[in-house]
């Protein structure tokens, strides 16, 4: 204890540095109790993303309070898949050592929602069992918007049929060239009946054509 007392100023400085690091982390950070789901710590960016005033961080909240309907149940099932085997065997939890990322929908107090990418890690007690969970998250709304635009662009390109400028055949998915009627029949099963439109009819002297 004397050694700790001698270095108390160093410990206090390190503790403050760590607290500042978490508070100003450029991603949302939340710590919650595994059993009660009560949120025990929340940083500045988490407050901003979730619609809280960083000057007065919320208290008394629980995990389900910041998640869209159904998301807590989905995450809880994932949580049980991780810790269930160790709990059933009565042995300490073994960390996965993998960089698992989940996408969830988070909810603000005003009811608005946003997609988020989440990574979490357990805080273990002296016996090696999870007692708290810490996770970082980021708002991926902009990425989702760009992905949706890119997908729509791809679909638009797919709707543009490659047509021969000379014979008007259409290039199919295999690279071959088909008459329009055959291509449409292959794609959607429609058949064509043929006639002549009034504009074309007026352009020709049909009576002069020998049948």
SEVO-930510 format. One record per residue (C-alpha): residue in three letters; z, x, y. Coordinates in steps of 0.02 Angstrom, whole numbers, always signed. Layout:
% SEVO-930510
+------+--------+--------+--------+
: resn :      w :      u :      v :
+------+--------+--------+--------+
:  ALA :      Z :      X :      Y :
...
+------+--------+--------+--------+
% end
This chain:
% SEVO-930510
+------+--------+--------+--------+
: resn :      w :      u :      v :
+------+--------+--------+--------+
:  UNK :     +0 :     +0 :     +0 :
:  UNK :    +35 :   +145 :   +116 :
:  UNK :   -145 :   +202 :    +94 :
:  UNK :   -209 :    +30 :   +142 :
:  UNK :    -96 :    +29 :   +293 :
:  UNK :   -162 :   +197 :   +347 :
:  UNK :   -341 :   +131 :   +343 :
:  UNK :   -309 :    -46 :   +403 :
:  UNK :   -415 :    -20 :   +559 :
:  UNK :   -561 :    +35 :   +449 :
:  UNK :   -541 :   -117 :   +337 :
:  UNK :   -536 :   -233 :   +486 :
:  UNK :   -693 :   -155 :   +558 :
:  UNK :   -784 :   -170 :   +393 :
:  UNK :   -727 :   -351 :   +375 :
:  UNK :   -791 :   -390 :   +549 :
:  UNK :   -956 :   -302 :   +517 :
:  UNK :   -980 :   -402 :   +356 :
:  UNK :   -935 :   -566 :   +443 :
:  UNK :  -1060 :   -526 :   +582 :
:  UNK :  -1192 :   -483 :   +453 :
:  UNK :  -1173 :   -653 :   +368 :
:  UNK :  -1160 :   -749 :   +531 :
:  UNK :  -1318 :   -675 :   +606 :
:  UNK :  -1417 :   -666 :   +444 :
:  UNK :  -1595 :   -726 :   +485 :
:  UNK :  -1587 :   -847 :   +338 :
:  UNK :  -1471 :   -993 :   +308 :
:  UNK :  -1313 :   -945 :   +212 :
:  UNK :  -1191 :  -1067 :   +130 :
:  UNK :  -1042 :  -1038 :    +17 :
:  UNK :   -970 :  -1182 :    -84 :
:  UNK :   -832 :  -1209 :   -210 :
:  UNK :   -904 :  -1230 :   -385 :
:  UNK :   -780 :  -1364 :   -439 :
:  UNK :   -761 :  -1471 :   -282 :
:  UNK :   -932 :  -1431 :   -205 :
:  UNK :   -844 :  -1413 :    -37 :
:  UNK :   -938 :  -1300 :    +84 :
:  UNK :   -818 :  -1159 :   +128 :
:  UNK :   -933 :  -1054 :   +237 :
:  UNK :  -1093 :  -1082 :   +336 :
:  UNK :  -1184 :   -961 :   +451 :
:  UNK :  -1274 :   -979 :   +616 :
:  UNK :  -1450 :   -999 :   +545 :
:  UNK :  -1391 :  -1129 :   +419 :
:  UNK :  -1317 :  -1228 :   +564 :
:  UNK :  -1482 :  -1218 :   +659 :
:  UNK :  -1590 :  -1267 :   +511 :
:  UNK :  -1474 :  -1410 :   +463 :
:  UNK :  -1458 :  -1477 :   +640 :
:  UNK :  -1279 :  -1426 :   +679 :
:  UNK :  -1215 :  -1340 :   +835 :
:  UNK :  -1178 :  -1157 :   +790 :
:  UNK :  -1039 :  -1159 :   +920 :
:  UNK :   -947 :  -1291 :   +817 :
:  UNK :   -993 :  -1266 :   +633 :
:  UNK :   -962 :  -1419 :   +523 :
:  UNK :   -807 :  -1430 :   +413 :
:  UNK :   -759 :  -1539 :   +267 :
:  UNK :   -937 :  -1553 :   +204 :
:  UNK :   -994 :  -1545 :    +23 :
:  UNK :  -1152 :  -1484 :    -59 :
:  UNK :  -1230 :  -1658 :    -82 :
:  UNK :  -1212 :  -1688 :   +106 :
:  UNK :  -1351 :  -1563 :   +147 :
:  UNK :  -1470 :  -1612 :     +6 :
:  UNK :  -1596 :  -1752 :     -7 :
:  UNK :  -1566 :  -1892 :   -131 :
:  UNK :  -1577 :  -1831 :   -311 :
:  UNK :  -1580 :  -1647 :   -266 :
:  UNK :  -1396 :  -1613 :   -301 :
:  UNK :  -1413 :  -1685 :   -476 :
:  UNK :  -1565 :  -1576 :   -508 :
:  UNK :  -1476 :  -1420 :   -446 :
:  UNK :  -1318 :  -1463 :   -543 :
:  UNK :  -1419 :  -1475 :   -704 :
:  UNK :  -1493 :  -1303 :   -666 :
:  UNK :  -1317 :  -1238 :   -629 :
:  UNK :  -1254 :  -1300 :   -798 :
:  UNK :  -1401 :  -1217 :   -887 :
:  UNK :  -1341 :  -1051 :   -814 :
:  UNK :  -1154 :  -1060 :   -841 :
:  UNK :  -1149 :  -1182 :   -987 :
:  UNK :  -1170 :  -1054 :  -1128 :
:  UNK :  -1031 :   -941 :  -1065 :
:  UNK :   -913 :  -1087 :  -1035 :
:  UNK :   -946 :  -1159 :  -1207 :
:  UNK :   -911 :   -989 :  -1287 :
:  UNK :   -760 :   -957 :  -1176 :
:  UNK :   -829 :   -791 :  -1119 :
:  UNK :   -856 :   -723 :   -943 :
:  UNK :  -1017 :   -769 :   -856 :
:  UNK :  -1158 :   -642 :   -874 :
:  UNK :  -1269 :   -625 :   -722 :
:  UNK :  -1454 :   -652 :   -756 :
:  UNK :  -1519 :   -501 :   -660 :
:  UNK :  -1673 :   -601 :   -610 :
:  UNK :  -1732 :   -655 :   -438 :
:  UNK :  -1736 :   -842 :   -466 :
:  UNK :  -1802 :   -949 :   -323 :
:  UNK :  -1795 :  -1137 :   -316 :
:  UNK :  -1877 :  -1260 :   -199 :
:  UNK :  -1768 :  -1403 :   -141 :
:  UNK :  -1773 :  -1537 :     -6 :
:  UNK :  -1630 :  -1522 :   +117 :
:  UNK :  -1565 :  -1658 :   +231 :
:  UNK :  -1497 :  -1656 :   +408 :
:  UNK :  -1363 :  -1775 :   +477 :
:  UNK :  -1498 :  -1876 :   +566 :
:  UNK :  -1582 :  -1910 :   +399 :
:  UNK :  -1732 :  -1796 :   +426 :
:  UNK :  -1778 :  -1684 :   +280 :
:  UNK :  -1866 :  -1519 :   +256 :
:  UNK :  -1923 :  -1415 :   +106 :
:  UNK :  -1824 :  -1256 :    +77 :
:  UNK :  -1832 :  -1105 :    -37 :
:  UNK :  -1660 :  -1063 :   -109 :
:  UNK :  -1580 :   -916 :   -198 :
:  UNK :  -1400 :   -916 :   -257 :
:  UNK :  -1268 :   -803 :   -333 :
:  UNK :  -1095 :   -839 :   -405 :
:  UNK :   -930 :   -769 :   -345 :
:  UNK :   -828 :   -735 :   -501 :
:  UNK :   -639 :   -744 :   -520 :
:  UNK :   -535 :   -608 :   -602 :
:  UNK :   -573 :   -682 :   -774 :
:  UNK :   -760 :   -672 :   -742 :
:  UNK :   -792 :   -858 :   -720 :
:  UNK :   -886 :   -934 :   -571 :
:  UNK :   -772 :  -1007 :   -437 :
:  UNK :   -889 :  -1009 :   -287 :
:  UNK :  -1075 :  -1002 :   -259 :
:  UNK :  -1164 :   -918 :   -115 :
:  UNK :  -1344 :   -954 :    -76 :
:  UNK :  -1471 :   -914 :    +56 :
:  UNK :  -1611 :  -1031 :   +103 :
:  UNK :  -1761 :  -1038 :   +219 :
:  UNK :  -1862 :  -1181 :   +290 :
:  UNK :  -2036 :  -1176 :   +212 :
:  UNK :  -2108 :  -1325 :   +306 :
:  UNK :  -2240 :  -1218 :   +392 :
:  UNK :  -2292 :  -1136 :   +229 :
:  UNK :  -2308 :  -1306 :   +146 :
:  UNK :  -2414 :  -1369 :   +291 :
:  UNK :  -2531 :  -1220 :   +277 :
:  UNK :  -2543 :  -1241 :    +87 :
:  UNK :  -2586 :  -1425 :   +109 :
:  UNK :  -2721 :  -1383 :   +236 :
:  UNK :  -2794 :  -1250 :   +122 :
:  UNK :  -2795 :  -1371 :    -25 :
:  UNK :  -2883 :  -1503 :    +79 :
:  UNK :  -3009 :  -1372 :   +135 :
:  UNK :  -3043 :  -1326 :    -47 :
:  UNK :  -3064 :  -1509 :    -92 :
:  UNK :  -3183 :  -1530 :    +54 :
:  UNK :  -3287 :  -1384 :     -6 :
:  UNK :  -3288 :  -1457 :   -181 :
:  UNK :  -3357 :  -1619 :   -108 :
:  UNK :  -3506 :  -1524 :    -34 :
:  UNK :  -3637 :  -1526 :   -170 :
:  UNK :  -3755 :  -1376 :   -186 :
:  UNK :  -3928 :  -1454 :   -172 :
:  UNK :  -4096 :  -1364 :   -188 :
:  UNK :  -4185 :  -1376 :    -20 :
:  UNK :  -4354 :  -1391 :   -108 :
:  UNK :  -4336 :  -1504 :   -259 :
:  UNK :  -4166 :  -1582 :   -216 :
:  UNK :  -4092 :  -1545 :   -386 :
:  UNK :  -3902 :  -1519 :   -389 :
:  UNK :  -3817 :  -1366 :   -461 :
:  UNK :  -3687 :  -1420 :   -588 :
:  UNK :  -3523 :  -1335 :   -635 :
:  UNK :  -3608 :  -1231 :   -768 :
:  UNK :  -3736 :  -1161 :   -644 :
:  UNK :  -3881 :  -1265 :   -709 :
:  UNK :  -3987 :  -1379 :   -600 :
:  UNK :  -3996 :  -1567 :   -630 :
:  UNK :  -4090 :  -1711 :   -555 :
:  UNK :  -3978 :  -1814 :   -440 :
:  UNK :  -3978 :  -1962 :   -558 :
:  UNK :  -3926 :  -1854 :   -708 :
:  UNK :  -3789 :  -1767 :   -608 :
:  UNK :  -3712 :  -1930 :   -546 :
:  UNK :  -3720 :  -2004 :   -721 :
:  UNK :  -3632 :  -1851 :   -794 :
:  UNK :  -3495 :  -1853 :   -661 :
:  UNK :  -3456 :  -2038 :   -641 :
:  UNK :  -3559 :  -2128 :   -772 :
:  UNK :  -3669 :  -2223 :   -649 :
:  UNK :  -3851 :  -2261 :   -689 :
:  UNK :  -3990 :  -2289 :   -562 :
:  UNK :  -4121 :  -2423 :   -544 :
:  UNK :  -4273 :  -2378 :   -439 :
:  UNK :  -4364 :  -2472 :   -303 :
:  UNK :  -4441 :  -2434 :   -135 :
:  UNK :  -4359 :  -2458 :    +33 :
:  UNK :  -4446 :  -2551 :   +175 :
:  UNK :  -4474 :  -2392 :   +277 :
:  UNK :  -4564 :  -2305 :   +134 :
:  UNK :  -4659 :  -2463 :    +91 :
:  UNK :  -4727 :  -2474 :   +268 :
:  UNK :  -4783 :  -2292 :   +260 :
:  UNK :  -4901 :  -2316 :   +115 :
:  UNK :  -5048 :  -2429 :    +81 :
:  UNK :  -4982 :  -2487 :    -87 :
:  UNK :  -5136 :  -2594 :   -116 :
:  UNK :  -5244 :  -2438 :   -112 :
:  UNK :  -5144 :  -2357 :   -253 :
:  UNK :  -5227 :  -2377 :   -421 :
:  UNK :  -5092 :  -2433 :   -543 :
+------+--------+--------+--------+
% end
